[in-house]
Amino acid sequence: MQKITASQVMTRNVLAVGADWSIDRLLEFLTEHSISGAPVVSGDHTPIGVVSLTDLARNGSLGDRPQADVPNYYRQGLEKLIAREEMRGFHVEAQSPTTVREVMTPVVFGVDESSTVQEVADAMITGRIHRVLVTRKGKMVGIISSMDLLPIVRDLAPPPPKR
């Protein structure tokens, strides 16, 4: 079996957010790109953390706006994955003064571009995370989400037995 590496499955055009962005700007960005999280970068584009919808809910930084204000894309997908009690945390306060830096996870999980997909999956499982940054000589060159790994798992699995 051929070894599949991180560089073969990564998304090269990494969408990143600034640490000084407001939560409103972050939500608009995530909605516009139909993503649930992104790396957070400093002014020189160095990764300093990751932010996701889970971080926003966990930190209660979404205020008291009604659930109807949460973009439909997220509500419909999240309702399948998250308990109703947790969904209550997805309320957005108008013009929230909170910044991405205040809610982000200040840890960057990364793998080298030569890492195997098994090593990528292991990093995700160990870190209990949904995305890892792919690096070359310490510089970010891509990102891999758990969704990027699913087609590989599907294609590597033996077909189900015939009945």
Beta strands, then each sheet from edge to edge (+ up, - down):
strand 1: 17-18
strand 2: 37-41
strand 3: 47-52
strand 4: 110-112
strand 5: 131-136
strand 6: 139-145
sheet 1: 1+ 2+ 3-
sheet 2: 4+ 5+ 6-
end
